[in-house]
């Protein structure tokens, strides 16, 4: 998944988005 997404918008899913 694109890790360039705003981490602020994905406070909880940011880790999953980055690892995925």
PyMOL commands that set and color helices and strands:
alter all, ss='L'
color gray80, all
select helices_A, chain A and resi 14-19
alter helices_A, ss='H'
color red, helices_A
deselect
rebuild
show_as cartoon
